[in-house]
Amino acid sequence: MSMLAGIRALDLSLQLPGPFCTLMMADHGADVIKVDEPNPRIRNPFAGEEPGLSPADRYLNRGKRSLTLNLKSEEGREIFRKLAAGADVLVEGFRPGVAERLGVDYATLSAVNPGLVYCSISGYGQTGPMRSVAGHDINYISYAGILGICGGKDSPPVLPPVQIGDLFGGALMALSGILMALHARRTSGKGRWLDLSMTDGAMAMLSIHAAACLAEGDSPERGTMPLTGKFPCYGSYRCADGQYVSVGPLEAWFWEKMVKALGREDLLGLQYAEGEEAERVRTGLSKVFAAKRRDEWVDFFREHDVCLSPVLSLSEALAHPNASARRMVIDVESPLGGKERQLGLPIKVAGEEEAIPRRPPRLGEHDEEILSGIGYAATQIEGFRSKGVIRGR
């Protein structure tokens, strides 16, 4: 049985954080209703020609039902309140104050559903001096102190290719909070208003670095931390074909096995070398790894347990045998017809057969189904359509 079967979530969010959070819920059985404007504008760089059908949208919205609703109309707000009365979770990503202006804020909706778990994902939180400041992932990780330590020593900050604030600080923190609030509701019967700041969540990801900084008072410098360039035993090395291998033999026994296999016993005990000595070790390893192609090194170390990996391109990673064995690429029905390849479910349940996610919907595909399910007659639904409360045909 799907772990979130019986849970209904309303998703009012845009962009990436909220939709990714509710994707994880839909993948595990929740009934997620994605609520969009009847005539959405192009609001993000991932949108395709038909709203909601870009590759990113098809992935983020799979398994959800689509309802279009004009929340600027009183009828739209009334419909939404009826939906909220029967929902378990609501996720929104408006700037603080917008939900209240639309009449879909926690105070309004918890009055009709005291058990509602209401999750607000914003850049800087519902309180504080920056609550109304605009931003995107680059801004959140800048304020969180992450971007400043990304990259090599004496180089400019390097943008990470994964949206740390959006996905880790926002989506996954939100999912954790929602699941905790649902668990607490089992005994209290009360919902919660979760105030998720993507900057707060991203800052929490600094964990060991922030702990050291708070204890010792010194900010780490870019490219000089133990796992970002300080030690020669943790980094990437260029190979003969211009590809790279990554090495991570932090433990003495891994390092010993690696340098012995490479014929560099002179490097024993130097995995934590610093300064000029570290540069000497890195230079020595660079010359060794430059002698063979990347995949030759992978084959060479296949029988050596030393924490060495090929640095794969994204297409190589998606096609890797381990990704296939773990079903991290799966076939999902497409709203465009046929099937398409998408990322699989990262959360596995041992001993249970993994469900195939339901296909993503077209925009407004479930308008009639959802509205009739909360008591509206066909004539009323057509009236909503003619007045622009829901999407026209």
KEVOMI-577702 format. One record per residue (C-alpha): residue in one letter; x, y, z. Coordinates in steps of 0.05 Angstrom, whole numbers, plus 5000, padded with zeros to 4 digits. Each point is the difference from the previous one (the first is absolute). Example, Ala and Ser with C-alpha at 12.3 -4.5 7.8 and 13.67 -1.06 7.14 Angstrom:
2
A524649105156 S502750694987 
! end
This chain:
393
M500050005000 S502550694983 M502550355063 L496050644989 A493649694974 G494050375028 I503750665006 R497450574957 A504650604986 L498450654965 D506050294962 L499650754987 S507550074987 L503950194938 Q507249914975 L503849445035 P499749945076 G492649875012 P498849564938 F506149575018 C497449925071 T493149784976 L503149564946 M503249595056 M493149955033 A496549804935 D505249484985 H498349665065 G492550004993 A497450685022 D494350314960 V503350654979 I495750524967 K504350514962 V496250664997 D501950474944 E497250634969 P495049884943 N504450374951 P507149985028 R505350464974 I507049744984 R502750055071 N506549624997 P505649834952 F498049264997 A493150114970 G498449704933 E495450244945 E493949695033 P499550205074 G501849435047 L503049544947 S507550165000 P504549415020 A501050325069 D492550095010 R498449304977 Y504949735052 L498050465057 N492549904990 R499849254988 G494949635041 K496250645017 R493150244979 S499450684967 L494850525019 T499850704971 L497150535045 N499850764999 L501350185073 K499050734985 S492549864991 E495449895059 E497349374969 G507149734992 R501650155073 E493549665022 I501749384960 F506949995030 R497350055071 K495649404987 L506049624975 A504150205060 A494549775047 G501449284978 A507650054991 D505549765046 V505750434973 L500850654962 V506650244970 E500850714975 G506050394977 F497450714996 R503950595027 P497750145071 G493450375002 V497549774931 A496149405026 E496450465050 R498150494944 L497249424960 G496149735059 V503649335002 D504450135061 Y500649545060 A495450405046 T494449984948 L500749274981 S501449715070 A493350315021 V496549514953 N505049445011 P503750015068 G503949384980 L503150314938 V507649974996 Y501750644963 C507050084973 S502750674976 I506549984961 S503350684991 G506950284988 Y501350315068 G494149795044 Q493450295022 T503450445053 G506350415003 P502550624963 M500749634933 R493249674997 S497950414938 V506649994963 A500049674932 G504949444984 H502049364966 D504549425019 I506450404986 N497650535049 Y498049515055 I506649634999 S503650675000 Y496650225064 A500849305030 G507650044993 I500349424950 L501950354935 G505750365034 I503649345013 C498549674933 G505949944954 G507649975002 K504950415040 D501250704970 S494449894949 P493150344996 P494049645032 V497749434956 L492549884990 P497949305020 P495949664945 V494949745050 Q495250505031 I502049925073 G495250525028 D494049794957 L500849245008 F503649875065 G498350635039 G493050044973 A496949364971 L503249485045 M499650415064 A492750134983 L498749264989 S503349845067 G495850525036 I493649774967 L501149275020 M501650205072 A493850445004 L495649434972 H502949545053 A498650505055 R492950104975 R498549265013 T499950145075 S498250745004 G495150054942 K503050684985 G503550234938 R506050464997 W502450604961 L507149834976 D504350604985 L505549744953 S505550494980 M504449744944 T505750415028 D499149695069 G499749314970 A506250114957 M503850285060 A498349385040 M503449594946 L506650315019 S499849575063 I507349825016 H502750654969 A495250445039 A501449615064 A507450124993 C499050734982 L495550135060 A504749645047 E506550304974 G497750674972 D503649944933 S496649964932 P502749454955 E503450244937 R497949774931 G503849384978 T503549895066 M495149565039 P501549265011 L495149784947 T500950584951 G507450004984 K503950015064 F502349284996 P502849634938 C496149375019 Y493350324983 G499350294930 S500049874926 Y505849854954 R500450084924 C501349394958 A503449894932 D493550094961 G498150665034 Q494949645045 Y500649985075 V500049515058 S497950205070 V503849725059 G497750005073 P504549545041 L499450395065 E501549405043 A507249785007 W498649294975 F496650254936 W505750484987 E505349475012 K496749524951 M499350544947 V507250265001 K502849295003 A495849804939 L502750624964 G507249835019 R500750635041 E501849735068 D503850655012 L493150335011 L498149545058 G497350395059 L499350654960 Q492550004986 Y499250595048 A506050394976 E499150754999 G503250604968 E506049884955 E500249265018 A492849924979 E501750324933 R505849524992 V495349405013 R494850274952 T505250124946 G502549295008 L493149704995 S498250454941 K505949734961 V498049285016 F492750084981 A501850374936 A503249364974 K493549624987 R493050144975 R494450085051 D496849334986 E506749655001 W500950255072 V493149765017 D501749314974 F506850025035 F496850145067 R494149544992 E503149495047 H502750535048 D495450275054 V502850715001 C494150504990 L501650184928 S494650174949 P499450254928 V497350714995 L494049864956 S496150464955 L492650045015 S498249554941 E505249505023 A497350015071 L492949894977 A502349404958 H504549705053 P498449275019 N499150195073 A494850524982 S496449474959 A500449485055 R497350505050 R494550224951 M502150725002 V497850074927 I493049734986 D494750024945 V494050435016 E493850124958 S500450684966 P494350494990 L502850084930 G498649264986 G504149385009 K505349955054 E506050415019 R506149915043 Q500150365067 L503849985065 G497749455046 L498350025074 P505950115046 I496349735062 K499649244996 V496149555047 A503649355012 G495949394983 E494550394964 E499050044925 E501050714976 A493950324970 I500550344932 P498150745007 R493750224965 R500850434939 P500250765007 P493650374981 R498450514948 L498350695028 G492949985028 E499049274981 H496549845065 D495750625008 E493449644992 E502149395041 I502450415059 L494350505000 S494649474994 G503549635056 I498650575048 G492850074980 Y499650464939 A495149824945 A501849984926 T496250644987 Q503750375055 I506749764973 E498350254930 G498050665032 F506950045033 R503249864933 S496150544963 K501850525053 G507449825000 V500049705070 I503049374970 R503549884934 G496050064936 R499649434950 
! end
